[in-house]
Amino acid sequence: MGLLWLLLIFSYTFSFVEPDPCQIYGAVYIEKNKSYANFLVFEDDSEAFADVLVFKQENKLFADDSGLWHFTDDKSIADFSIYLTPKKNQADFSIFYIDKESFAGCN
């Protein structure tokens, strides 16, 4: 019985993996309920302090690299969903929207 508890504690302790914001791209849906979102995201005021610089792609096919996001209103075609939190300390990572595609990605 002791070995079973040890295995459960070990598997629970190492099963949580932090999201890598550098690997997140594609079609994104903005959730209104944070319980349903894949990631909690903070929109930063400054490019210097954001984890990811996001370029809004008009076409989903071109959202194929770090920081290239295509926003959709259709949750069924989204690759991931986010909840925009007003508090940075609650977020998984922070983003800043940019105007130049070539600067998109991790900061």
C-alpha positions in Angstrom: 0.0 0.0 0.0 2.9 2.4 0.8 4.4 1.8 -2.6 1.1 2.7 -4.3 1.0 6.0 -2.5 4.6 6.8 -3.4 3.9 6.1 -7.1 0.7 8.3 -7.0 2.6 11.2 -5.4 5.5 10.8 -7.8 3.3 10.8 -10.9 1.2 13.8 -9.6 4.3 15.8 -8.8 5.9 15.4 -12.2 2.9 15.4 -14.4 2.4 19.2 -14.5 4.3 20.8 -17.3 4.6 24.6 -17.7 3.3 25.9 -21.0 6.0 27.1 -23.4 4.6 30.2 -24.9 7.2 30.1 -27.7 5.5 26.9 -29.0 2.0 28.4 -29.1 0.7 29.5 -32.5 -2.3 29.0 -34.8 -6.0 29.7 -34.5 -7.0 31.1 -31.1 -10.4 31.5 -29.5 -10.9 33.9 -26.6 -12.9 32.3 -23.8 -15.2 34.3 -21.6 -14.9 31.7 -18.8 -11.3 31.1 -17.6 -12.2 27.5 -16.6 -12.5 26.5 -20.2 -9.4 28.2 -21.5 -6.1 26.4 -22.3 -4.1 29.4 -21.2 -4.6 32.5 -19.0 -3.0 35.4 -20.9 -2.1 38.9 -19.8 -2.0 41.7 -22.4 1.0 43.7 -21.5 1.4 47.4 -22.1 5.0 47.1 -23.0 6.8 45.1 -25.7 9.8 44.9 -23.4 8.1 43.0 -20.6 5.9 40.6 -22.7 6.8 37.0 -23.0 5.4 36.7 -26.6 5.1 39.3 -29.3 1.9 38.4 -31.2 1.1 39.3 -34.8 -2.5 38.9 -35.7 -2.7 36.9 -38.9 -5.8 37.3 -41.2 -5.5 33.9 -42.6 -5.3 30.8 -40.4 -2.9 29.0 -42.8 -0.2 31.7 -42.2 -0.4 31.3 -38.4 2.3 28.7 -38.5 5.1 29.9 -36.3 5.7 31.3 -32.8 3.7 34.5 -32.1 1.6 34.2 -35.2 -2.0 34.0 -34.1 -5.3 33.9 -36.1 -8.2 35.0 -33.9 -11.4 33.1 -34.6 -15.0 33.3 -33.3 -15.5 29.6 -34.0 -14.2 27.5 -31.1 -14.4 24.3 -33.2 -11.6 25.4 -35.5 -9.4 26.9 -32.8 -6.0 25.2 -32.0 -6.2 26.6 -28.5 -8.2 29.0 -26.3 -7.1 31.8 -24.1 -8.7 33.8 -21.3 -7.5 37.4 -21.1 -6.9 38.0 -17.4 -6.5 41.5 -16.0 -3.8 40.4 -13.5 -0.4 39.5 -14.7 0.4 37.3 -11.6 -2.6 35.0 -12.6 -1.4 34.6 -16.2 0.5 31.7 -17.7 2.3 34.2 -19.9 2.0 37.7 -21.2 1.6 39.0 -24.8 2.0 42.2 -26.7 0.5 42.9 -30.1 2.9 44.1 -32.8 2.4 45.4 -36.3 5.3 43.7 -38.1 5.1 39.9 -38.7 8.9 39.5 -38.7 9.2 40.5 -35.0 6.6 38.0 -33.8 7.7 35.3 -31.4 9.4 35.1 -28.0 10.8 38.2 -26.6 
